[in-house]
Amino acid sequence: MDEIGIVKSTAGAFAKVSVPEKSGCEGCTAGACKPEEQSMEIDALNKAGAKAGQRVRVVIKSYTYLKGSMLVYGIPAIALITGAVLGKEIFSSQFKDTNPDILSAIFGFGLFLISFLGVKLWSLTADKKTETKPVIEEILE
């Protein structure tokens, strides 16, 4: 996955790159959309030796992107469903005075929140690894 951006600053082997956000108004013929005004900053490994102000091509490995997407979206969704099923099918027999649907909601959202904590911990450790970072591959003229 390639992105084009402008280097805002450099620090050692890394650079902050301003990349335009993708939006529904990109390519709008009415001229109402201005995606170049909306950008996000990413930290990238400065393999090309770019300096502040230069236009660069940033490469994000598709495996890293897919793995991150699966962890951020897939794990919490699976946890929500698993918690709801466990709450209704298993724990409703232990808490006979409580409505099974309420137990399903409590356990579903409980496991959902716990999974978010796990994803946050994973992202903190992955943020320190250089192999998961985007890489500045080339400086564009």
C-alpha atoms as an extended CHARMM CRD file, in Angstrom:
* protein
*
       141  EXT
         1         1  MET       CA              0.0000000000        0.0000000000        0.0000000000  PROA      1               0.0000000000
         2         2  ASP       CA              1.5790000000        3.2640000000       -1.1450000000  PROA      2               0.0000000000
         3         3  GLU       CA              0.8420000000        6.7600000000        0.1330000000  PROA      3               0.0000000000
         4         4  ILE       CA              2.2470000000       10.0920000000       -1.0050000000  PROA      4               0.0000000000
         5         5  GLY       CA              2.9830000000       12.6420000000        1.6980000000  PROA      5               0.0000000000
         6         6  ILE       CA              5.1590000000       15.5140000000        2.8250000000  PROA      6               0.0000000000
         7         7  VAL       CA              7.8220000000       15.1240000000        5.5240000000  PROA      7               0.0000000000
         8         8  LYS       CA              7.0480000000       17.4510000000        8.4320000000  PROA      8               0.0000000000
         9         9  SER       CA             10.0430000000       16.6120000000       10.6340000000  PROA      9               0.0000000000
        10        10  THR       CA             12.7870000000       14.0380000000       11.1270000000  PROA      10              0.0000000000
        11        11  ALA       CA             14.2320000000       12.4860000000       14.2810000000  PROA      11              0.0000000000
        12        12  GLY       CA             16.9900000000        9.9410000000       13.8930000000  PROA      12              0.0000000000
        13        13  ALA       CA             15.8940000000        7.0750000000       11.6740000000  PROA      13              0.0000000000
        14        14  PHE       CA             12.2350000000        8.1800000000       11.7050000000  PROA      14              0.0000000000
        15        15  ALA       CA             10.2220000000       10.9670000000       10.0850000000  PROA      15              0.0000000000
        16        16  LYS       CA              6.7550000000       12.4240000000       10.6260000000  PROA      16              0.0000000000
        17        17  VAL       CA              4.9300000000       12.4170000000        7.3040000000  PROA      17              0.0000000000
        18        18  SER       CA              1.7040000000       14.2990000000        6.5800000000  PROA      18              0.0000000000
        19        19  VAL       CA             -0.4960000000       12.0870000000        4.3850000000  PROA      19              0.0000000000
        20        20  PRO       CA             -3.8860000000       13.2030000000        2.9650000000  PROA      20              0.0000000000
        21        21  GLU       CA             -6.7970000000       11.2900000000        4.4460000000  PROA      21              0.0000000000
        22        22  LYS       CA             -8.8900000000        9.2630000000        2.0580000000  PROA      22              0.0000000000
        23        23  SER       CA            -12.4630000000       10.4830000000        1.9110000000  PROA      23              0.0000000000
        24        24  GLY       CA            -15.6400000000       10.1390000000       -0.0880000000  PROA      24              0.0000000000
        25        25  CYS       CA            -15.1510000000       13.5790000000       -1.6210000000  PROA      25              0.0000000000
        26        26  GLU       CA            -11.7830000000       12.7100000000       -3.1450000000  PROA      26              0.0000000000
        27        27  GLY       CA            -12.0330000000       13.2560000000       -6.8890000000  PROA      27              0.0000000000
        28        28  CYS       CA            -15.2700000000       15.2280000000       -6.5520000000  PROA      28              0.0000000000
        29        29  THR       CA            -16.0410000000       17.1210000000       -9.7880000000  PROA      29              0.0000000000
        30        30  ALA       CA            -18.1170000000       19.7240000000       -7.9450000000  PROA      30              0.0000000000
        31        31  GLY       CA            -14.9600000000       21.0520000000       -6.2880000000  PROA      31              0.0000000000
        32        32  ALA       CA            -16.5800000000       20.9850000000       -2.8390000000  PROA      32              0.0000000000
        33        33  CYS       CA            -14.1640000000       18.3660000000       -1.5040000000  PROA      33              0.0000000000
        34        34  LYS       CA            -10.6450000000       19.4160000000       -0.5400000000  PROA      34              0.0000000000
        35        35  PRO       CA             -8.8550000000       16.2690000000        0.6960000000  PROA      35              0.0000000000
        36        36  GLU       CA             -5.4680000000       18.0100000000        0.5460000000  PROA      36              0.0000000000
        37        37  GLU       CA             -6.5770000000       20.1670000000        3.4960000000  PROA      37              0.0000000000
        38        38  GLN       CA             -7.3470000000       17.1200000000        5.6050000000  PROA      38              0.0000000000
        39        39  SER       CA             -4.2920000000       15.0930000000        6.5050000000  PROA      39              0.0000000000
        40        40  MET       CA             -2.9850000000       12.7530000000        9.1650000000  PROA      40              0.0000000000
        41        41  GLU       CA              0.5450000000       12.3930000000       10.4380000000  PROA      41              0.0000000000
        42        42  ILE       CA              2.2620000000        9.0280000000       10.5030000000  PROA      42              0.0000000000
        43        43  ASP       CA              5.6590000000        7.9980000000       11.8350000000  PROA      43              0.0000000000
        44        44  ALA       CA              7.6760000000        6.2650000000        9.1420000000  PROA      44              0.0000000000
        45        45  LEU       CA             11.1080000000        4.6920000000        8.9510000000  PROA      45              0.0000000000
        46        46  ASN       CA             13.1930000000        7.1780000000        6.9380000000  PROA      46              0.0000000000
        47        47  LYS       CA             14.9800000000        4.6600000000        4.7000000000  PROA      47              0.0000000000
        48        48  ALA       CA             15.3770000000        7.1870000000        1.8480000000  PROA      48              0.0000000000
        49        49  GLY       CA             16.9520000000        9.8760000000        4.0400000000  PROA      49              0.0000000000
        50        50  ALA       CA             14.2340000000       12.4520000000        3.3760000000  PROA      50              0.0000000000
        51        51  LYS       CA             14.3250000000       15.9200000000        4.9160000000  PROA      51              0.0000000000
        52        52  ALA       CA             11.5150000000       18.1860000000        6.1350000000  PROA      52              0.0000000000
        53        53  GLY       CA              9.4400000000       19.6330000000        3.3000000000  PROA      53              0.0000000000
        54        54  GLN       CA             10.1690000000       16.8890000000        0.7560000000  PROA      54              0.0000000000
        55        55  ARG       CA              7.4310000000       14.9110000000       -0.9850000000  PROA      55              0.0000000000
        56        56  VAL       CA              7.8780000000       11.1870000000       -0.4030000000  PROA      56              0.0000000000
        57        57  ARG       CA              6.3350000000        7.8230000000       -1.1840000000  PROA      57              0.0000000000
        58        58  VAL       CA              5.5090000000        5.8700000000        1.9650000000  PROA      58              0.0000000000
        59        59  VAL       CA              4.9780000000        2.1120000000        1.7550000000  PROA      59              0.0000000000
        60        60  ILE       CA              2.8860000000        0.2130000000        4.2830000000  PROA      60              0.0000000000
        61        61  LYS       CA              3.2400000000       -3.5590000000        4.0610000000  PROA      61              0.0000000000
        62        62  SER       CA             -0.1270000000       -5.1110000000        3.2460000000  PROA      62              0.0000000000
        63        63  TYR       CA              0.4960000000       -7.9200000000        5.7550000000  PROA      63              0.0000000000
        64        64  THR       CA              1.0230000000       -5.3770000000        8.5370000000  PROA      64              0.0000000000
        65        65  TYR       CA             -2.0550000000       -3.4210000000        7.4610000000  PROA      65              0.0000000000
        66        66  LEU       CA             -4.2610000000       -6.5360000000        7.3340000000  PROA      66              0.0000000000
        67        67  LYS       CA             -2.9250000000       -7.8700000000       10.6330000000  PROA      67              0.0000000000
        68        68  GLY       CA             -3.5810000000       -4.5460000000       12.3310000000  PROA      68              0.0000000000
        69        69  SER       CA             -7.0700000000       -4.2970000000       10.8610000000  PROA      69              0.0000000000
        70        70  MET       CA             -7.9050000000       -7.8280000000       11.9530000000  PROA      70              0.0000000000
        71        71  LEU       CA             -6.7260000000       -7.1740000000       15.4870000000  PROA      71              0.0000000000
        72        72  VAL       CA             -8.4500000000       -3.8100000000       15.8300000000  PROA      72              0.0000000000
        73        73  TYR       CA            -11.7780000000       -4.8660000000       14.2940000000  PROA      73              0.0000000000
        74        74  GLY       CA            -11.9300000000       -8.6600000000       14.2980000000  PROA      74              0.0000000000
        75        75  ILE       CA            -10.8600000000       -9.5470000000       17.8340000000  PROA      75              0.0000000000
        76        76  PRO       CA            -13.3490000000       -7.1880000000       19.5790000000  PROA      76              0.0000000000
        77        77  ALA       CA            -16.1840000000       -8.4080000000       17.3260000000  PROA      77              0.0000000000
        78        78  ILE       CA            -15.4020000000      -12.0580000000       18.1000000000  PROA      78              0.0000000000
        79        79  ALA       CA            -15.1150000000      -11.2080000000       21.8160000000  PROA      79              0.0000000000
        80        80  LEU       CA            -18.5260000000       -9.5120000000       21.7810000000  PROA      80              0.0000000000
        81        81  ILE       CA            -20.2130000000      -12.5140000000       20.1850000000  PROA      81              0.0000000000
        82        82  THR       CA            -18.3740000000      -15.0320000000       22.3900000000  PROA      82              0.0000000000
        83        83  GLY       CA            -19.2330000000      -13.1120000000       25.5640000000  PROA      83              0.0000000000
        84        84  ALA       CA            -22.8860000000      -12.8450000000       24.5590000000  PROA      84              0.0000000000
        85        85  VAL       CA            -23.1440000000      -16.5850000000       23.8680000000  PROA      85              0.0000000000
        86        86  LEU       CA            -21.3080000000      -17.5010000000       27.0830000000  PROA      86              0.0000000000
        87        87  GLY       CA            -23.4960000000      -15.1580000000       29.1140000000  PROA      87              0.0000000000
        88        88  LYS       CA            -26.7270000000      -16.5350000000       27.7490000000  PROA      88              0.0000000000
        89        89  GLU       CA            -25.9290000000      -20.2310000000       27.4170000000  PROA      89              0.0000000000
        90        90  ILE       CA            -23.5300000000      -20.9620000000       30.2890000000  PROA      90              0.0000000000
        91        91  PHE       CA            -23.8550000000      -18.2940000000       32.9570000000  PROA      91              0.0000000000
        92        92  SER       CA            -27.6630000000      -18.0600000000       32.8020000000  PROA      92              0.0000000000
        93        93  SER       CA            -27.8500000000      -21.4920000000       34.4610000000  PROA      93              0.0000000000
        94        94  GLN       CA            -25.6660000000      -20.2540000000       37.3410000000  PROA      94              0.0000000000
        95        95  PHE       CA            -27.5850000000      -16.9790000000       37.8070000000  PROA      95              0.0000000000
        96        96  LYS       CA            -31.1710000000      -18.3080000000       37.6390000000  PROA      96              0.0000000000
        97        97  ASP       CA            -32.7420000000      -15.1370000000       39.0780000000  PROA      97              0.0000000000
        98        98  THR       CA            -31.2830000000      -12.9070000000       36.3440000000  PROA      98              0.0000000000
        99        99  ASN       CA            -32.7000000000      -12.4630000000       32.8640000000  PROA      99              0.0000000000
       100       100  PRO       CA            -30.5140000000      -14.4040000000       30.3480000000  PROA      100             0.0000000000
       101       101  ASP       CA            -30.6100000000      -11.4870000000       27.8850000000  PROA      101             0.0000000000
       102       102  ILE       CA            -29.1730000000       -9.1350000000       30.5100000000  PROA      102             0.0000000000
       103       103  LEU       CA            -26.4050000000      -11.6400000000       31.2850000000  PROA      103             0.0000000000
       104       104  SER       CA            -25.7330000000      -11.9540000000       27.5750000000  PROA      104             0.0000000000
       105       105  ALA       CA            -25.3420000000       -8.1840000000       27.2520000000  PROA      105             0.0000000000
       106       106  ILE       CA            -23.1540000000       -7.8720000000       30.3620000000  PROA      106             0.0000000000
       107       107  PHE       CA            -20.7800000000      -10.6800000000       29.3870000000  PROA      107             0.0000000000
       108       108  GLY       CA            -20.7340000000       -9.6310000000       25.7170000000  PROA      108             0.0000000000
       109       109  PHE       CA            -19.7940000000       -6.0300000000       26.4400000000  PROA      109             0.0000000000
       110       110  GLY       CA            -17.4580000000       -7.1020000000       29.2480000000  PROA      110             0.0000000000
       111       111  LEU       CA            -15.4290000000       -9.3430000000       26.9500000000  PROA      111             0.0000000000
       112       112  PHE       CA            -15.6200000000       -6.6390000000       24.2750000000  PROA      112             0.0000000000
       113       113  LEU       CA            -13.9920000000       -4.0860000000       26.6180000000  PROA      113             0.0000000000
       114       114  ILE       CA            -11.3580000000       -6.5790000000       27.7910000000  PROA      114             0.0000000000
       115       115  SER       CA            -10.4490000000       -7.2850000000       24.1640000000  PROA      115             0.0000000000
       116       116  PHE       CA             -9.9570000000       -3.5420000000       23.5700000000  PROA      116             0.0000000000
       117       117  LEU       CA             -7.4980000000       -3.4600000000       26.4510000000  PROA      117             0.0000000000
       118       118  GLY       CA             -5.6330000000       -6.3910000000       24.8790000000  PROA      118             0.0000000000
       119       119  VAL       CA             -5.5530000000       -4.6470000000       21.4950000000  PROA      119             0.0000000000
       120       120  LYS       CA             -4.2530000000       -1.4590000000       23.1460000000  PROA      120             0.0000000000
       121       121  LEU       CA             -1.4500000000       -3.3980000000       24.8640000000  PROA      121             0.0000000000
       122       122  TRP       CA             -0.5770000000       -5.0680000000       21.5660000000  PROA      122             0.0000000000
       123       123  SER       CA             -0.4790000000       -1.7130000000       19.7750000000  PROA      123             0.0000000000
       124       124  LEU       CA              1.8930000000       -0.2820000000       22.3870000000  PROA      124             0.0000000000
       125       125  THR       CA              4.3590000000       -3.1390000000       21.8470000000  PROA      125             0.0000000000
       126       126  ALA       CA              3.9360000000       -3.1140000000       18.0540000000  PROA      126             0.0000000000
       127       127  ASP       CA              4.5770000000        0.6330000000       17.9820000000  PROA      127             0.0000000000
       128       128  LYS       CA              8.1420000000        0.0060000000       19.1900000000  PROA      128             0.0000000000
       129       129  LYS       CA              8.9540000000       -2.5130000000       16.4330000000  PROA      129             0.0000000000
       130       130  THR       CA             10.4560000000       -1.1110000000       13.2460000000  PROA      130             0.0000000000
       131       131  GLU       CA              9.1540000000       -3.9760000000       11.0700000000  PROA      131             0.0000000000
       132       132  THR       CA              5.5640000000       -2.8330000000       11.6430000000  PROA      132             0.0000000000
       133       133  LYS       CA              6.2710000000        0.8050000000       10.7300000000  PROA      133             0.0000000000
       134       134  PRO       CA              5.5770000000        2.3860000000        7.3540000000  PROA      134             0.0000000000
       135       135  VAL       CA              8.7510000000        2.9990000000        5.3130000000  PROA      135             0.0000000000
       136       136  ILE       CA              9.7340000000        6.0080000000        3.2190000000  PROA      136             0.0000000000
       137       137  GLU       CA             10.8610000000        4.2810000000        0.0270000000  PROA      137             0.0000000000
       138       138  GLU       CA             11.6890000000        7.2280000000       -2.2030000000  PROA      138             0.0000000000
       139       139  ILE       CA             11.8390000000       10.9950000000       -2.4250000000  PROA      139             0.0000000000
       140       140  LEU       CA              9.6140000000       12.4350000000       -5.1690000000  PROA      140             0.0000000000
       141       141  GLU       CA             10.5720000000       15.5710000000       -7.0900000000  PROA      141             0.0000000000
